[in-house]
Amino acid sequence: AQSSVSVYGIYDGGYVSSNVKSVTSTGVTTNNITNGFGGNSAASTRLGFRGTEDLGGGISAIFNLELAVTPGDGTIDNRSSVNASGVTQAPVTNQSSTGTRTAMVGLADKALGTVTIGRRTTGIHNLILGDYAIAANNLAGYLNSENTAGIAGGNTVNNQVQFEAVRMNNGIYYESPTIAGANLRVDYSNDNSTNTTYGPVNNIGNLGVSAAYRMGGLTAKAGMHTVTATTGAIAASTTGGLPTAAVAATATTRTKINAASVGYSFGKLAGEIIYADNKKETVATGIQVSKVQATQLAIQYREGNVMPFARYGMGKAEMAPSVSNADTSGYQLGAQYFMSKRTSLYAIYGMQDVKVTQSTTAANVGGKTTKTDMGVGLLHTF
């Protein structure tokens, strides 16, 4: 490879234990306990390649390829998103799968900004993850990233606010240069599949705009993202092995996501508050499919090599009106010990409650699900 190409990654290995406890209004209790030496509690393990080439005149060509790796056995992770109960879920966009995290190429101009094409995380996802308190950890209590605990009667469509817009496929992205502390990002895709030979047609459109302002220790961000999706259509065919009749597409849905955050870093202390919500509805009728809202506060304090942190959040999750609603709350307590700039030890405990306040199933009204996670491990970046 050229000298301008670098290999990088994160490896998070350790022990993680999880318990999802559900209690119905009639007192029936179920526990789902998992534990083992794996990792990915503080960060998702990954392997990436990136590079740049100076084209002259302040313009550079850039690329980035990044794959998810399963800690413990080292396999390339190619699953769809997993909800809080460990059940594999594929959002209608298939944009949130954890296999290929990034695959993009682009041009960067110092004066005009950067344009990239391909697959990468969205601006709204990066905003919602936040900047502090081990941002992007994968345990319960990180309410913006995991807003429901997979309960009957709760929200089974969106298990996090940005569930359908974690990443974009076949997208184009513009990032402006930073001017007077402010910068703008625009994400767009119109992934219209016309190949009906081998299966469903998925027509997915994305449009997202986010902005950030930084001045001293202050950071303020805001953004919105819309996902319009039509899935499931199959053309009629008489060719061997293919459907003989057309399969109608599912109804077109539109998911609107909004988020805003304010953070401040003052010496050893840093904190951040993040608000995010989404609403998914059927385009033709305007009927709500699901809705999620979460507000989260995180603080951290760095003293030498030790950084304790705390996080607390509250929110709501609901399906169609008068179908099912749930109140959510959660917190995390943890600490990170920095052995060097690239290696740290961590311990995190997280708890999350989801209480059903309305359900079409009488047994679920008043029911409650509590998820507790505990992770300890070694986090190494390279």
C-alpha positions as CSV (number, residue, x, y, z in Angstrom):
1,A,0.0,0.0,0.0
2,Q,1.0,3.6,-0.4
3,S,2.6,5.3,2.5
4,S,-0.5,7.5,2.8
5,V,-2.6,4.5,3.7
6,S,-3.1,3.5,7.3
7,V,-4.5,0.5,9.2
8,Y,-6.5,1.3,12.3
9,G,-9.0,-0.2,14.6
10,I,-10.4,-0.8,18.1
11,Y,-10.4,-4.1,20.0
12,D,-12.7,-4.3,23.0
13,G,-12.4,-7.6,24.9
14,G,-13.8,-8.5,28.3
15,Y,-16.7,-10.0,30.3
16,V,-20.3,-8.9,29.9
17,S,-23.4,-10.1,31.8
18,S,-26.9,-9.1,30.9
19,N,-30.3,-9.8,32.5
20,V,-33.7,-8.9,31.0
21,K,-36.4,-9.3,33.6
22,S,-40.1,-8.9,32.6
23,V,-43.0,-8.8,35.0
24,T,-46.6,-8.7,33.7
25,S,-49.4,-6.9,35.5
26,T,-50.5,-10.3,36.9
27,G,-47.1,-10.9,38.4
28,V,-45.7,-13.5,35.9
29,T,-42.0,-13.1,35.8
30,T,-39.5,-14.2,33.2
31,N,-35.7,-13.8,33.2
32,N,-33.3,-13.9,30.2
33,I,-29.7,-14.1,31.4
34,T,-26.7,-14.1,29.2
35,N,-23.0,-13.8,30.0
36,G,-19.6,-14.6,28.8
37,F,-16.2,-13.4,27.7
38,G,-16.7,-11.4,24.6
39,G,-16.5,-7.7,24.7
40,N,-17.9,-4.7,22.8
41,S,-19.2,-3.2,26.0
42,A,-17.4,0.1,25.8
43,A,-16.9,0.2,22.0
44,S,-17.6,-1.9,18.9
45,T,-14.5,-3.8,17.7
46,R,-13.5,-2.9,14.2
47,L,-10.7,-3.0,11.6
48,G,-10.3,-0.2,9.1
49,F,-8.2,1.1,6.3
50,R,-8.1,4.8,5.3
51,G,-5.9,7.0,3.2
52,T,-5.4,10.2,1.4
53,E,-3.6,11.5,-1.7
54,D,-2.6,15.1,-2.2
55,L,-3.9,16.2,-5.6
56,G,-2.5,19.7,-5.3
57,G,-4.3,23.0,-5.0
58,G,-5.6,22.2,-1.6
59,I,-7.5,19.2,-2.9
60,S,-7.0,15.6,-1.6
61,A,-8.6,12.2,-2.6
62,I,-9.7,10.2,0.5
63,F,-11.1,6.7,1.2
64,N,-12.2,4.7,4.1
65,L,-13.1,1.0,4.5
66,E,-14.1,-0.3,7.9
67,L,-15.4,-3.8,9.0
68,A,-16.9,-4.9,12.2
69,V,-15.1,-7.7,14.0
70,T,-16.6,-10.0,16.6
71,P,-14.3,-10.0,19.7
72,G,-13.6,-13.4,21.1
73,D,-13.6,-15.4,17.9
74,G,-12.4,-12.8,15.4
75,T,-15.0,-13.4,12.8
76,I,-16.2,-10.5,10.6
77,D,-19.6,-9.4,12.0
78,N,-22.2,-9.4,9.3
79,R,-25.4,-9.3,11.3
80,S,-28.3,-7.0,11.2
81,S,-29.0,-4.8,14.2
82,V,-29.8,-6.5,17.4
83,N,-32.4,-5.2,19.8
84,A,-32.1,-5.0,23.6
85,S,-33.3,-8.6,24.0
86,G,-30.7,-9.9,21.7
87,V,-33.2,-10.5,18.9
88,T,-31.9,-9.8,15.4
89,Q,-33.8,-7.0,13.7
90,A,-33.5,-5.7,10.2
91,P,-34.7,-2.1,9.8
92,V,-36.6,-1.5,6.5
93,T,-33.6,0.2,5.1
94,N,-31.0,-2.4,6.0
95,Q,-28.8,0.5,6.7
96,S,-28.0,-0.3,10.3
97,S,-26.4,-3.7,9.8
98,T,-23.1,-4.1,11.7
99,G,-21.0,-5.8,9.1
100,T,-19.5,-3.2,6.7
101,R,-19.4,-0.1,8.9
102,T,-17.8,2.2,6.3
103,A,-17.1,2.1,2.6
104,M,-16.6,5.5,1.0
105,V,-14.4,7.5,-1.3
106,G,-14.3,11.2,-1.9
107,L,-12.6,14.6,-2.4
108,A,-11.6,17.0,0.3
109,D,-11.0,20.7,-0.5
110,K,-9.6,22.9,2.3
111,A,-11.7,25.9,1.2
112,L,-14.9,24.3,0.0
113,G,-15.3,21.2,2.2
114,T,-15.5,17.4,1.7
115,V,-17.7,15.3,-0.5
116,T,-17.8,11.5,-0.1
117,I,-19.8,8.7,-1.7
118,G,-20.7,5.3,-0.4
119,R,-21.7,4.0,3.1
120,R,-21.0,5.6,6.4
121,T,-22.6,6.7,9.6
122,T,-25.1,9.6,9.3
123,G,-24.8,13.0,10.8
124,I,-27.8,12.5,13.0
125,H,-26.4,9.2,14.4
126,N,-23.1,10.9,15.3
127,L,-25.1,13.7,17.0
128,I,-27.2,11.4,19.1
129,L,-24.3,9.3,20.2
130,G,-22.7,12.4,21.9
131,D,-19.2,13.2,22.8
132,Y,-18.8,12.3,26.5
133,A,-19.0,9.5,29.0
134,I,-17.6,6.7,26.8
135,A,-19.9,7.8,23.9
136,A,-21.2,4.9,21.8
137,N,-20.9,2.2,24.5
138,N,-23.3,-0.8,23.9
139,L,-24.8,-1.3,27.4
140,A,-28.3,-0.7,28.8
141,G,-29.0,2.8,30.2
142,Y,-27.6,4.6,27.1
143,L,-31.2,5.6,26.4
144,N,-30.7,7.4,23.1
145,S,-29.0,4.4,21.6
146,E,-31.2,1.7,23.2
147,N,-34.6,3.1,24.2
148,T,-36.7,-0.1,24.7
149,A,-35.9,-3.5,26.2
150,G,-37.8,-5.6,23.6
151,I,-41.0,-5.8,25.6
152,A,-44.4,-7.0,24.6
153,G,-46.6,-3.9,24.5
154,G,-43.7,-1.5,24.1
155,N,-42.1,-0.3,21.0
156,T,-41.0,-3.2,18.8
157,V,-40.2,-1.2,15.7
158,N,-37.7,1.4,16.8
159,N,-35.5,0.2,19.6
160,Q,-33.4,3.4,19.4
161,V,-34.2,6.9,18.2
162,Q,-31.9,6.7,15.1
163,F,-32.5,3.0,14.4
164,E,-33.3,3.4,10.7
165,A,-30.6,6.0,10.1
166,V,-27.4,4.7,11.8
167,R,-25.8,4.4,8.4
168,M,-26.7,5.2,4.8
169,N,-26.1,3.0,1.8
170,N,-25.2,4.4,-1.6
171,G,-25.2,7.9,-0.3
172,I,-23.5,11.2,-1.0
173,Y,-22.3,13.4,1.9
174,Y,-21.2,17.0,2.1
175,E,-19.2,18.4,5.1
176,S,-18.4,22.1,5.1
177,P,-15.2,23.6,6.4
178,T,-15.4,25.0,9.9
179,I,-16.0,28.8,9.8
180,A,-16.1,30.8,13.0
181,G,-16.5,27.6,14.9
182,A,-19.5,26.3,12.9
183,N,-19.8,23.6,10.3
184,L,-22.6,22.0,8.3
185,R,-23.2,18.5,7.0
186,V,-25.8,17.2,4.5
187,D,-26.5,13.5,3.8
188,Y,-28.5,12.3,0.8
189,S,-29.4,9.0,-0.8
190,N,-32.0,7.8,-3.3
191,D,-31.3,4.0,-3.4
192,N,-33.9,2.9,-6.0
193,S,-33.5,-0.8,-6.8
194,T,-34.9,-1.9,-10.1
195,N,-33.6,-5.5,-10.2
196,T,-36.6,-7.7,-9.6
197,T,-35.0,-10.9,-10.8
198,Y,-33.8,-12.3,-7.5
199,G,-36.1,-10.8,-4.9
200,P,-37.7,-7.8,-3.2
201,V,-37.3,-4.3,-4.5
202,N,-36.3,-1.8,-1.8
203,N,-36.7,1.9,-2.6
204,I,-35.0,3.9,0.1
205,G,-34.5,7.6,0.3
206,N,-32.5,9.6,2.9
207,L,-32.1,13.3,3.6
208,G,-30.3,14.6,6.6
209,V,-29.0,18.0,7.7
210,S,-26.9,18.6,10.8
211,A,-24.9,21.5,12.2
212,A,-22.4,22.0,15.0
213,Y,-20.9,25.1,16.7
214,R,-17.8,24.9,18.9
215,M,-16.4,27.8,20.9
216,G,-13.9,27.1,23.7
217,G,-15.4,24.3,25.8
218,L,-18.9,24.8,24.5
219,T,-20.4,22.5,21.8
220,A,-23.9,22.9,20.4
221,K,-25.4,20.6,17.8
222,A,-28.8,20.2,16.0
223,G,-30.0,18.0,13.1
224,M,-32.9,16.3,11.4
225,H,-33.0,13.2,9.1
226,T,-35.9,11.7,7.1
227,V,-36.0,8.1,5.8
228,T,-38.6,7.2,3.2
229,A,-38.8,3.5,2.5
230,T,-40.9,1.2,0.3
231,T,-39.9,-2.5,0.6
232,G,-41.0,-6.0,-0.5
233,A,-42.1,-5.6,-4.1
234,I,-41.4,-8.6,-6.4
235,A,-42.2,-8.6,-10.1
236,A,-44.2,-11.3,-11.8
237,S,-42.2,-14.0,-13.6
238,T,-42.5,-17.4,-15.1
239,T,-38.8,-18.1,-15.0
240,G,-37.8,-21.3,-13.1
241,G,-37.4,-20.8,-9.4
242,L,-38.9,-17.3,-9.4
243,P,-42.3,-16.1,-8.2
244,T,-45.1,-16.6,-10.7
245,A,-47.1,-13.7,-9.5
246,A,-46.2,-10.2,-8.4
247,V,-45.9,-9.5,-4.7
248,A,-47.1,-6.0,-3.8
249,A,-44.8,-3.7,-2.0
250,T,-45.5,-2.9,1.6
251,A,-46.8,0.6,2.3
252,T,-44.3,3.4,2.0
253,T,-43.2,4.7,5.4
254,R,-41.5,7.9,6.4
255,T,-39.4,8.2,9.6
256,K,-38.5,11.7,10.8
257,I,-35.7,12.1,13.3
258,N,-34.8,15.2,15.2
259,A,-32.0,15.8,17.7
260,A,-30.2,18.6,19.5
261,S,-27.4,18.6,22.1
262,V,-25.4,21.0,24.3
263,G,-22.1,20.0,25.8
264,Y,-19.4,21.8,27.9
265,S,-15.9,20.8,28.9
266,F,-14.2,22.7,31.6
267,G,-10.8,21.4,32.7
268,K,-11.3,17.9,34.2
269,L,-15.1,18.1,34.1
270,A,-17.3,17.6,31.1
271,G,-21.1,17.2,30.6
272,E,-23.7,16.9,27.8
273,I,-27.4,16.9,27.4
274,I,-29.0,15.3,24.3
275,Y,-32.6,15.3,23.2
276,A,-33.8,13.1,20.3
277,D,-37.1,11.9,18.9
278,N,-38.5,10.1,15.9
279,K,-41.9,9.4,14.3
280,K,-42.6,6.8,11.8
281,E,-45.8,6.9,9.7
282,T,-47.4,5.5,6.6
283,V,-47.1,8.0,3.9
284,A,-50.5,7.4,2.2
285,T,-52.6,7.6,5.3
286,G,-50.5,9.5,7.7
287,I,-51.2,6.9,10.4
288,Q,-48.4,6.6,13.0
289,V,-46.5,3.3,13.0
290,S,-44.2,4.1,16.0
291,K,-42.7,6.9,17.9
292,V,-39.7,7.2,20.2
293,Q,-38.4,10.1,22.4
294,A,-35.4,10.3,24.8
295,T,-33.6,12.9,26.8
296,Q,-30.2,12.0,28.2
297,L,-27.6,13.7,30.5
298,A,-24.0,12.5,30.8
299,I,-21.2,13.8,33.0
300,Q,-17.5,12.7,33.4
301,Y,-14.6,13.8,35.5
302,R,-11.0,13.0,34.6
303,E,-8.5,12.9,37.5
304,G,-5.1,11.7,36.3
305,N,-5.5,8.3,34.7
306,V,-9.0,7.7,36.1
307,M,-12.3,8.9,34.6
308,P,-15.5,8.1,36.4
309,F,-18.8,8.9,34.7
310,A,-22.5,8.8,35.1
311,R,-25.4,8.9,32.6
312,Y,-29.2,9.3,33.1
313,G,-32.1,9.4,30.7
314,M,-35.8,9.4,30.4
315,G,-38.1,8.9,27.4
316,K,-41.2,7.4,25.9
317,A,-41.8,4.7,23.3
318,E,-45.1,3.9,21.6
319,M,-46.6,2.1,18.6
320,A,-49.8,3.3,16.8
321,P,-52.0,5.5,18.9
322,S,-54.2,3.5,21.4
323,V,-52.1,0.4,20.7
324,S,-49.2,0.5,23.1
325,N,-47.2,3.1,25.1
326,A,-44.3,2.7,27.4
327,D,-42.3,5.0,29.7
328,T,-38.6,4.5,29.7
329,S,-35.7,5.4,32.1
330,G,-32.2,4.3,32.5
331,Y,-28.8,5.1,34.0
332,Q,-25.1,4.1,33.8
333,L,-22.3,4.3,36.3
334,G,-18.8,3.5,35.3
335,A,-15.1,4.3,35.2
336,Q,-12.2,4.1,32.8
337,Y,-8.6,3.8,33.7
338,F,-6.1,5.0,31.1
339,M,-3.0,2.8,31.0
340,S,-1.8,4.9,28.0
341,K,-3.2,7.1,25.3
342,R,-4.4,4.0,23.4
343,T,-5.1,1.4,26.1
344,S,-7.6,1.6,29.0
345,L,-9.5,-0.6,31.4
346,Y,-13.2,0.0,32.0
347,A,-16.1,-1.1,34.2
348,I,-19.7,-0.2,33.4
349,Y,-23.0,-1.0,35.1
350,G,-26.2,0.0,33.3
351,M,-29.9,-0.4,34.1
352,Q,-33.0,0.4,32.1
353,D,-36.7,0.2,32.9
354,V,-39.5,0.1,30.4
355,K,-43.0,0.3,31.9
356,V,-46.1,-0.3,29.8
357,T,-48.7,2.4,30.3
358,Q,-51.1,1.3,27.6
359,S,-51.5,-1.9,25.6
360,T,-54.1,-3.8,23.5
361,T,-53.1,-6.9,25.5
362,A,-54.6,-6.5,28.9
363,A,-52.0,-8.6,30.6
364,N,-49.3,-6.1,29.5
365,V,-50.9,-3.0,31.0
366,G,-48.8,-2.1,34.0
367,G,-46.2,-4.6,33.0
368,K,-42.5,-3.7,33.4
369,T,-39.2,-4.9,31.9
370,T,-35.9,-4.1,33.5
371,K,-32.6,-4.7,31.7
372,T,-29.3,-4.7,33.6
373,D,-25.9,-5.0,32.0
374,M,-22.5,-5.2,33.5
375,G,-19.3,-5.1,31.4
376,V,-15.6,-5.0,32.4
377,G,-12.8,-5.2,29.9
378,L,-9.7,-3.9,28.1
379,L,-10.1,-1.3,25.3
380,H,-7.2,-0.9,22.9
381,T,-7.1,1.4,19.9
382,F,-4.4,1.1,17.1
